[in-house]
Amino acid sequence: MAVGLELRIRRLTVHEALPKLDQYLNSAFMAGLSSVRVVHGKGTGALRKAVHEMLAGHPLVKSFRPADYGEGDFGVTIVELAIH
């Protein structure tokens, strides 16, 4: 199964979203992707905060940043994966 360049976890709870994010990052890394987009939405910011906390400690993540204007703003995080 092909891995997309984007994971959409909007409208999920933190407890639903984080396992999906971990699985997605592993799949994206194994597929050789260098960067991916995580669409968590804007909402209250709780999901974005949890996603950023997870990414900060994830061994497959080289860096991450909020998307720029036109990329999704604060509702999207751009993740650069570690190189194989």
N, C-alpha and C positions, 0 to 999 in steps of 0.2 A: 504494500500500500504506500502510495506517495505521501510525503509529508508536505503540507502547505507552508507558505511563508508567513502565515498569520494564525494565531490562536485567538478565538473569540470566547471570552469568559464573562462577558457582561451579563448582569442579572443573576449571577451565581453567588452563593454565599462564599465566604473565605474558605470554609471547610470543604465545600464542593470544588472550588477553583484551584486551590494549591496542589492537590494530587494530579489534576489534569495538567497543570503547568509543568510539574516535575516530569511527568510522562512525555509531554510534548517536547521539552528541552532535550531529554534523552534521545527521542526519536529524531529530532532535528539535527542533533550532533552526529548521530550515527549515519544520517543521510548526507552529511558533509556540508550542511548549510552554514554560512558564515554569519548571517544575521537574520533575525526574525522580528515580527511585530506581535505584541501582546495587546489585544483590545480588551481593556477592563472597564471602560466607561468612566464617566466623571463622577456622578452620584455624590455620595458623602465623602469619598476619598478613602474609605476604609479598605476597599479591595485593592486600590492602587498602593496604599501603604503596605499592606500585607505582601503584595507581589514584589515590591521593591525590597522589603526585608528579606524575602526568600532569595531573590536574585543576588543580593549582596553577599550571601553566604554559599551560593550554589557553585560547586566545583567546575561546572561546564561553562560558566558565564565569565567572559573576559571583562565586559563592561555593559552598562545600560544607561539609558537617558530617556527623559520624557520626549515624546515626539514634538517636532517643531510645528509651527502654524502651517496648516495645509497637509500635514502628515497625520493629524488626529489630535493635536494639542495634548491636553492633560488626560485625555481618555485613552491614550495609546502609549506604550513604552516600547522603545526600540532596544533590542538586546543583541549584543555582539557576542558570539559564542567563541569559546577557546578553540584554538587550532589543534587538529589531531596530532 
